[in-house]
């Protein structure tokens, strides 16, 4: 067994890996950017090394800095977690060529399965059904159009190194192809250091089913059952569960064996996930995630197997000590991603200070997190701040237990998706398990989400229909010895500061922004509308020039925040009088981006 492991990641997954190491008697090393120097993974590790400047997600993508930190620490293995370098075959190869052990599949296996076109071809050879499309990277927008001509619209353009919906663009007509092709390539380059994309037919209403596998260096391959990840918004998973409520025993067995067959053909070792789309009783291979998954937790809960520990043990040369017949699914489990997002604003990323952070507990409740009360949540990284995992004897018990746990979960100072989760536990389609991957984006009534936020969000809610802020104040009173919590709304009043993190209202006029070349502030003059940044992030593109005419709802620029692209749109028409940002600029919440006269 290893003596010291460097975890090349951050946040809750870094802490999750460190906890597994600690139970195996292995010391841990954290790496961090300047923006993360107070992060939970830094607090948890036995030692930590700075590898990059503030507000730089690229710090965690710097191969040489990570490897050099491992040398300084005297580590003997590197675990990548998920995201960042976890599926980067080049980095895995560098680690394999170094004095360190790579905790994950080999670079060669990652090449075969991590790049989606290679994986599709391999699976076809292993007699695993695949969605119709290309088995080679698309070189141009014309390749996308050719697939659409053969199979019809819509088609999906996918980044080869993609995952979690990033680098995936759905094209519904020919006039969308050029823009979406370039966007998918740009996201692939930005998030996965791989601009290659491929194309496949887009299924209209599938279930998203994935199979967890473990494979050792002695030829043993096991699957640990399936997970259902169908509840998604913009292709980002929100709630996952195991087992799937949509599969019968026959389909479950066929999918599990197909997953084993595919990874065995790829000469794959360590942990991985084979993802499928299921529609009308048929299943189609989608991709292999050559790493640990966010939702590995629910598999652990229903199998009793620690997937992360097995990752480390397999990398250390140990043999899986259980057969396929030994894997038993006991009970049901759901994972609720606790994202710093505003559900009523189309899940836009949110930032702020965790003035209150009091997670739930009790039987069947597990928390995977790396934050604590008082932490600042910025916009540099992914919006997920924690995972709530609820387990019970069956799905009915899990739904009831989850209602209790989410009601207990207290977070203040920042928007989260907890009100949305509480809504879903009352939603008929979700409770029945009949939802598909399209349910949130195309079926769920948006008004229900807004109502859930108004009912369950702990902080003030500003109505889109009114200019003044609505401040909610809660008081405790006693009547005849009985305690009551009374909430009052006051419109137009200043918010009560809480720990220095009062809610900020939307700017009503021109704001200051920092000029990149000067230390002073540039004042934006005039009576025009100031289009401001609603979150901290990076400008990916500017779509207007000074003098352009725009209509209400037009996109003026694209802002990347927490690994998501967000269109910045105008609220009224007019002429662009000032463009104050350019591609690649970093902006803070409230900065003026565009002025319209």
Secondary structure, DSSP 8 states (H G I E B T S, - for coil): --SEEEE---HHHHHHHHHHHHHTT-EEEEEEEGGGTT-HHHHHSSEEEEEE-TT-GGGGG-HHHHHHHHHHHT-SEEE--SSTTTT-HHHHHHHHHTTSEEESS-HHHHHHHHSHHHHHHHHHHTT--B-SB-SS---SHHHHHHHHHHH-S-EEEEEEEEETTEEEEEE-SGGGHHHHHHHHHHHHHHHHS---EEEEE--SS-EEEEEEEEE-TTS-EEEEEEEEEEEEETTEEEEEEES-TT--HHHHHHHHHHHHHHHHHTT--EEEEEEEEEETTEEEEEEEE-S--TTHHHHHHHH---HHHHHHHHHTT----S-GGG----SEEEEEEEESEEGGGTTEE--EE-SEEE---STTEEEEE---TT-EE-SSS-SEEEEEEEEESSHHHHHHHHHHHHHH-EEESS--SHHHHHHHTT-HHHHHT---TTIIIIIS-HHHHHHHHHHH-SS----TT-SS-EEEEEEEEEETTEEEEEEEEEES-----STT--------S---EE-TT-SSEE---SSSEEEE-SSSEEEEEE---TT-EE-TT-EEEEEEETTEEEEEE-SS-EEEEEE---TT-EE-TT-EEEEE-
